[in-house]
Amino acid sequence: MREVYLAIINVFKERNYFLAFVLIAMVFFALFIFIPVFTIPGNDLGFQLSIYSQKDYVLMFLLAALVGLNLALQVYIFRKQREERRLTQSTGQLAVSGISGVFGAVVGTAACASCLAFFFGLIGLGAGSVIFVLNNQIYFFVGAIILLLISLYFTARKVNGVCESCHIDKAKT
């Protein structure tokens, strides 16, 4: 976790990245709330807010914060590598890391049966899958958080220059 801490300190020295983190985290938190409001017929904001427990809010905030942090670090890396003209060699790595972070956030929708039904319907899974996930939702939350932490760790290694094949030249930052 020291790698992550050092990367956060390094990136947030520039105020724009901290603001990006806050904005992205707020957007993802809002998405966790508004996706079911807009996708479920007859649902409204008041009802949706009333069905979440305190635990759900904490988990949604944690997931949103981890996604925001992960994406802010990804933007930092992308910009620094673009400045160094090294973008082509690690664009795939950035995409995979970013997608894994977003996937972790999507897995975090396990708090809402309607959200799960919507997402599982998109990929062709039935009601039995939704029931299974809801019965084991704590494992899915923990899994989503672990995915985000792993993604954050490897992103932090890239920011800190620990990974020799993908580090950012510290002399230019």
C-alpha positions in Angstrom: 0.0 0.0 0.0 3.0 2.2 0.3 3.3 2.3 -3.5 -0.3 3.5 -3.7 0.2 6.2 -1.1 3.4 7.5 -2.8 1.6 7.6 -6.2 -1.4 9.4 -4.7 0.9 12.0 -3.1 2.9 12.4 -6.3 -0.2 12.8 -8.6 -2.2 15.0 -6.3 0.6 17.6 -6.2 -1.1 18.8 -9.3 -4.5 20.1 -8.3 -6.2 19.1 -11.6 -5.8 15.4 -10.8 -7.3 15.8 -7.4 -10.3 17.6 -9.0 -10.5 14.8 -11.6 -10.6 12.2 -8.8 -13.4 14.0 -7.0 -15.4 14.6 -10.2 -15.0 10.9 -11.4 -15.9 9.6 -7.9 -19.0 11.8 -7.8 -20.1 10.7 -11.3 -19.7 7.0 -10.4 -21.6 7.4 -7.1 -24.4 9.2 -9.0 -24.4 6.4 -11.6 -24.8 3.8 -8.8 -27.9 5.6 -7.7 -29.4 6.9 -11.0 -28.9 3.8 -13.3 -31.8 2.0 -11.5 -33.9 5.1 -11.4 -33.7 5.5 -15.2 -33.8 1.8 -16.2 -36.6 0.5 -14.0 -40.1 1.6 -15.0 -42.0 3.3 -12.2 -38.9 3.9 -10.1 -38.1 7.4 -8.8 -35.2 8.9 -6.9 -36.9 9.0 -3.5 -37.8 5.3 -3.6 -34.4 4.3 -4.8 -32.7 6.3 -2.0 -35.0 4.7 0.6 -34.2 1.1 -0.4 -30.4 1.5 0.2 -29.1 0.7 3.6 -26.2 2.6 5.3 -23.9 -0.3 4.3 -24.9 0.1 0.7 -24.0 3.8 0.7 -20.7 3.1 2.3 -19.9 0.4 -0.2 -21.0 2.6 -3.2 -18.9 5.4 -1.9 -15.9 3.1 -1.5 -16.3 1.7 -5.0 -16.8 5.2 -6.5 -13.7 6.5 -4.7 -11.6 3.6 -5.8 -12.7 4.0 -9.4 -12.2 7.7 -9.3 -8.7 7.3 -7.9 -7.8 4.6 -10.4 -9.0 6.7 -13.4 -7.3 9.9 -12.1 -4.0 8.0 -11.9 -4.6 6.5 -15.4 -5.1 10.0 -16.8 -1.9 11.2 -15.1 0.0 8.3 -16.7 -1.6 8.9 -20.1 -0.6 12.5 -20.1 2.9 12.0 -18.9 3.6 9.3 -21.4 2.1 11.5 -24.2 4.6 14.2 -23.2 7.4 11.6 -23.4 6.1 10.3 -26.8 6.0 6.8 -25.3 2.2 6.5 -25.6 2.1 3.7 -28.2 4.0 1.1 -26.1 1.7 1.2 -23.1 -1.7 2.2 -24.5 -2.9 -1.4 -24.2 -1.7 -1.6 -20.6 -3.6 1.6 -19.7 -6.7 0.3 -21.4 -6.7 -3.1 -19.6 -6.0 -1.5 -16.2 -8.7 1.1 -16.7 -11.2 -1.5 -17.9 -10.5 -3.7 -15.0 -11.2 -0.8 -12.6 -14.5 0.0 -14.3 -15.4 -3.7 -14.4 -14.8 -3.8 -10.6 -17.3 -1.0 -10.2 -19.9 -2.7 -12.4 -19.5 -5.8 -10.3 -20.2 -3.6 -7.3 -23.8 -3.1 -8.5 -24.6 -6.3 -6.7 -26.4 -4.2 -4.1 -29.4 -3.7 -6.4 -31.5 -6.6 -7.7 -32.9 -4.4 -10.5 -29.4 -3.3 -11.6 -28.3 -6.8 -11.7 -31.3 -7.9 -13.7 -30.6 -5.1 -16.2 -26.9 -5.9 -16.6 -27.4 -9.7 -16.6 -30.2 -9.3 -19.1 -27.8 -7.4 -21.4 -25.3 -10.3 -21.3 -27.9 -13.1 -21.5 -28.0 -14.4 -17.9 -31.3 -15.3 -16.3 -33.0 -14.7 -13.0 -31.2 -17.6 -11.3 -27.9 -15.7 -11.8 -29.4 -12.6 -10.2 -30.6 -14.6 -7.2 -27.2 -16.3 -6.8 -25.4 -13.0 -6.8 -27.9 -11.4 -4.4 -27.5 -14.3 -2.0 -23.7 -14.0 -2.2 -23.4 -10.2 -2.6 -20.8 -9.6 0.1 -18.4 -11.9 -1.8 -19.1 -9.9 -5.0 -18.4 -6.6 -3.2 -15.2 -7.9 -1.7 -14.2 -9.2 -5.1 -14.9 -5.8 -6.8 -12.9 -4.0 -4.1 -10.0 -6.5 -4.5 -10.1 -6.0 -8.3 -10.0 -2.2 -7.9 -7.2 -2.4 -5.3 -5.1 -4.7 -7.6 -5.6 -2.3 -10.5 -4.7 0.6 -8.3 -1.6 -1.1 -7.1 -0.3 -1.8 -10.6 -1.2 1.7 -11.7 0.7 3.2 -8.7 3.7 1.1 -9.6 3.6 2.6 -13.0 3.3 6.2 -11.6 6.2 5.5 -9.2 8.5 4.1 -11.9 8.9 0.7 -10.2 7.9 -1.1 -13.4 10.9 -0.6 -15.7 9.1 -1.4 -18.9 6.4 1.2 -18.3 7.7 3.8 -15.9 7.3 7.5 -16.4 10.5 9.5 -16.7 10.8 11.3 -13.3 13.2 13.8 -14.7 10.4 15.3 -16.8 7.8 15.4 -14.1 
